C-alpha cells in the first residue's frame, strides 16, 4: 500500500468569532461604542501577538492595528449589516440599498437631477422598510471604507456617472455593491462594540 497522504490541518476557528460568513464579526476585547473594521491579515497577526481571545478581562490591548472606526452614516450601515449577519441574501440586498442611498446622497449621475430622482427615492424607501434598515441624522458617507489598493471608489463613481438610464444605473450599483460586498467579506473583519465590564455577547 502507498503512503498515507498528509492533508494540511485546517486552522482552528478563533473563539472570539461571532459569525464567520459572509462577513466576519468578532467580539472586541476592548471597550468601544463603535464597530471597528480591520484588514483580516492585520487582525489575525495582532490577535496572535496579543494572545486574543485568551486575553484576561480588563487587560489593556495596547495599540490597535490600522483600522477604520465606523461612526456616523457608516456606523448605522455596519449596525444594520450586523443585524442581518449570517443571512447572505439579505445582507447583499441591504448593501445594494446602501449603494442606492449613497447614489441618492451624492447624486453621481446627471439623470438624478431630473424628475427621475423620485424613482430612486421610492426604491430606497421601499427597501428600507422591507429590510428594516435605517439611518438617522445628517448623512455623508454610508458605503463602508475599503483600502484603495483593494477597490478604487473613483472608478466605481465614474461607472455610475456613465449610466444612460435608470435601469443601467441600478444594474451598475448592483454590480458595484456586490463587488464591494465580496471584498469586505474576504479581506476584512468587524469587531463589535463592547461597552463596560458587564457587557456580554
SEVO-931317 format. One record per residue (C-alpha): residue in one letter; z negated, x, y. Coordinates in nm, 3 decimals. Each point is the difference from the previous one (the first is absolute). Last residue first. Example, Ala and Ser with C-alpha at 12.3 -4.5 7.8 and 13.67 -1.06 7.14 Angstrom:
<pts>
("S", (-0.714, 1.367, -0.106));
("A", (-0.066, -0.137, -0.344));
</pts>
This chain:
<pts>
("X", (-2.383, -2.209, 3.879));
("X", (-0.352, 0.047, 0.133));
("X", (-0.131, 0.054, 0.355));
("X", (-0.376, 0.044, 0.028));
("X", (0.024, 0.351, 0.145));
("X", (0.208, -0.107, 0.302));
("X", (0.367, -0.085, 0.046));
("X", (0.267, 0.091, -0.253));
("X", (0.359, -0.068, 0.096));
("X", (0.264, 0.039, -0.273));
("X", (0.176, 0.331, -0.059));
("X", (0.376, -0.038, -0.032));
("X", (0.212, 0.232, -0.211));
("X", (0.342, 0.132, 0.092));
("X", (0.318, 0.145, -0.155));
("X", (0.117, -0.239, -0.269));
("X", (-0.119, -0.337, 0.132));
("X", (0.067, 0.074, 0.368));
("X", (0.346, 0.132, -0.091));
("X", (0.077, -0.313, -0.205));
("X", (-0.108, -0.234, 0.281));
("X", (0.202, 0.199, 0.254));
("X", (0.316, -0.043, -0.208));
("X", (-0.072, -0.370, -0.053));
("X", (-0.064, -0.033, 0.375));
("X", (0.339, 0.151, 0.078));
("X", (0.197, -0.207, -0.249));
("X", (-0.165, -0.324, 0.114));
("X", (0.045, 0.091, 0.367));
("X", (0.368, 0.078, -0.066));
("X", (0.050, -0.335, -0.176));
("X", (-0.174, -0.193, 0.280));
("X", (0.224, 0.173, 0.257));
("X", (0.312, -0.075, -0.205));
("X", (-0.084, -0.369, -0.011));
("X", (-0.092, 0.005, 0.370));
("X", (0.347, 0.134, 0.079));
("X", (0.155, 0.325, 0.128));
("X", (-0.261, 0.246, -0.129));
("X", (0.046, 0.331, 0.186));
("X", (-0.347, -0.004, 0.160));
("X", (-0.163, -0.042, -0.340));
("X", (0.167, 0.317, -0.130));
("X", (-0.105, 0.188, 0.314));
("X", (-0.358, -0.118, -0.051));
("X", (-0.005, 0.139, -0.355));
("X", (0.147, 0.331, 0.117));
("X", (-0.268, 0.025, 0.270));
("X", (-0.273, -0.069, -0.256));
("X", (0.093, 0.312, -0.199));
("X", (-0.173, -0.015, -0.338));
("X", (-0.157, 0.266, -0.221));
("X", (0.020, 0.302, 0.232));
("X", (-0.085, -0.238, 0.284));
("X", (-0.345, -0.067, -0.142));
("X", (-0.045, -0.374, -0.050));
("X", (-0.207, -0.225, 0.225));
("X", (-0.054, -0.363, -0.103));
("X", (0.224, -0.256, 0.170));
("X", (-0.207, -0.213, 0.241));
("X", (0.022, 0.195, 0.326));
("X", (-0.039, -0.159, 0.344));
("X", (-0.207, -0.313, -0.039));
("X", (-0.229, -0.179, 0.246));
("X", (-0.274, -0.197, -0.174));
("X", (-0.003, -0.125, -0.358));
("X", (0.212, 0.051, -0.310));
("X", (0.025, -0.235, -0.297));
("X", (0.117, -0.025, -0.360));
("X", (-0.070, -0.327, -0.177));
("X", (0.311, 0.068, -0.214));
("X", (0.169, -0.336, 0.060));
("X", (-0.136, -0.039, 0.354));
("X", (0.114, 0.347, 0.105));
("X", (0.334, -0.053, -0.177));
("X", (0.072, -0.320, 0.193));
("X", (-0.117, 0.161, 0.326));
("X", (0.235, 0.296, -0.038));
("X", (0.300, -0.214, -0.102));
("X", (-0.045, -0.235, 0.295));
("X", (-0.030, 0.285, 0.250));
("X", (0.312, 0.162, -0.149));
("X", (0.195, -0.323, 0.035));
("X", (-0.119, -0.036, 0.359));
("X", (0.148, 0.341, 0.086));
("X", (0.344, -0.155, -0.059));
("X", (-0.031, -0.140, 0.354));
("X", (0.104, 0.344, 0.127));
("X", (-0.181, 0.329, 0.056));
("X", (-0.038, 0.042, -0.376));
("X", (0.376, 0.055, -0.025));
("X", (-0.048, 0.330, 0.186));
("X", (-0.193, 0.156, -0.295));
("X", (-0.328, 0.194, 0.012));
("X", (-0.202, -0.287, 0.144));
("X", (-0.321, 0.209, -0.014));
("X", (-0.251, -0.274, -0.077));
("X", (0.239, -0.224, -0.195));
("X", (0.138, 0.292, -0.201));
("X", (-0.354, 0.109, -0.084));
("X", (-0.076, -0.358, -0.103));
("X", (0.299, -0.003, -0.235));
("X", (-0.101, 0.335, -0.148));
("X", (-0.356, -0.123, -0.058));
("X", (0.142, -0.312, -0.167));
("X", (0.200, 0.228, -0.231));
("X", (-0.332, 0.172, -0.069));
("X", (-0.145, -0.337, -0.101));
("X", (0.294, -0.069, -0.232));
("X", (-0.055, 0.338, -0.165));
("X", (-0.372, -0.069, -0.035));
("X", (0.065, -0.343, -0.150));
("X", (0.231, 0.144, -0.265));
("X", (-0.231, 0.295, -0.065));
("X", (-0.321, -0.191, -0.059));
("X", (-0.251, 0.284, -0.063));
("X", (-0.135, -0.013, 0.352));
("X", (0.062, -0.327, 0.189));
("X", (-0.314, 0.027, 0.215));
("X", (0.072, 0.371, 0.035));
("X", (0.334, -0.087, 0.159));
("X", (-0.174, -0.226, 0.252));
("X", (-0.251, 0.268, 0.093));
("X", (0.282, 0.254, 0.018));
("X", (0.190, -0.211, 0.253));
("X", (-0.308, -0.095, 0.203));
("X", (-0.081, 0.369, 0.046));
("X", (0.366, 0.072, 0.076));
("X", (-0.028, -0.235, 0.298));
("X", (-0.319, 0.156, 0.131));
("X", (-0.143, 0.281, -0.210));
("X", (0.113, 0.196, -0.307));
("X", (-0.142, 0.353, 0.008));
("X", (0.291, 0.221, -0.108));
("X", (-0.081, 0.314, -0.196));
("X", (-0.008, 0.377, -0.022));
("X", (-0.283, 0.081, -0.244));
("X", (-0.347, -0.123, 0.095));
("X", (-0.254, 0.248, 0.138));
("X", (-0.343, 0.004, -0.158));
("X", (-0.078, -0.251, -0.273));
("X", (-0.367, -0.014, 0.097));
("X", (-0.234, -0.113, -0.277));
("X", (-0.116, -0.360, 0.032));
("X", (0.048, -0.091, -0.364));
("X", (0.049, 0.311, -0.212));
("X", (0.362, 0.096, -0.058));
("X", (0.108, -0.053, -0.358));
("X", (0.307, -0.185, 0.132));
("X", (0.088, 0.245, 0.153));
("X", (-0.088, 0.362, -0.075));
("X", (0.097, 0.138, 0.340));
("X", (0.276, 0.232, -0.119));
("X", (0.137, -0.264, -0.237));
("X", (-0.016, -0.270, 0.267));
("X", (0.183, 0.220, 0.252));
("X", (0.276, 0.091, -0.248));
("X", (0.046, -0.363, -0.102));
("X", (0.011, -0.122, 0.361));
("X", (0.245, 0.271, 0.107));
("X", (0.236, -0.077, -0.289));
("X", (-0.022, -0.375, 0.065));
("X", (0.072, 0.022, 0.371));
("X", (-0.286, -0.173, 0.182));
("X", (-0.040, -0.344, 0.161));
("X", (-0.348, -0.098, 0.126));
("X", (-0.115, -0.361, 0.026));
("X", (-0.243, -0.061, 0.285));
("X", (-0.372, -0.077, 0.040));
("X", (-0.100, 0.338, -0.140));
("X", (-0.295, 0.145, -0.187));
("X", (0.093, 0.270, -0.248));
("X", (0.069, -0.004, -0.373));
("X", (0.302, -0.229, 0.032));
("X", (0.096, -0.219, -0.295));
("X", (0.366, 0.035, -0.082));
("X", (0.306, -0.221, 0.042));
("X", (0.323, 0.110, -0.166));
("X", (0.311, -0.202, 0.079));
("X", (0.210, -0.160, -0.275));
("X", (-0.219, 0.082, -0.179));
("X", (-0.324, 0.196, -0.038));
("X", (-0.277, -0.250, 0.077));
("X", (-0.362, 0.076, 0.090));
("X", (0.032, 0.374, -0.061));
("X", (-0.340, 0.168, 0.045));
("X", (-0.021, 0.088, -0.368));
("X", (0.313, 0.213, 0.007));
("X", (0.217, -0.065, -0.302));
("X", (0.021, 0.286, -0.247));
("X", (0.318, 0.209, 0.011));
("X", (0.214, -0.073, -0.302));
("X", (-0.013, 0.277, -0.257));
("X", (0.326, 0.175, -0.067));
("X", (0.138, -0.071, -0.347));
("X", (-0.056, 0.262, -0.267));
("X", (0.278, -0.019, -0.255));
("X", (-0.134, 0.027, -0.351));
("X", (0.154, 0.284, -0.196));
("X", (0.269, -0.082, -0.248));
("X", (-0.071, -0.114, -0.352));
</pts>
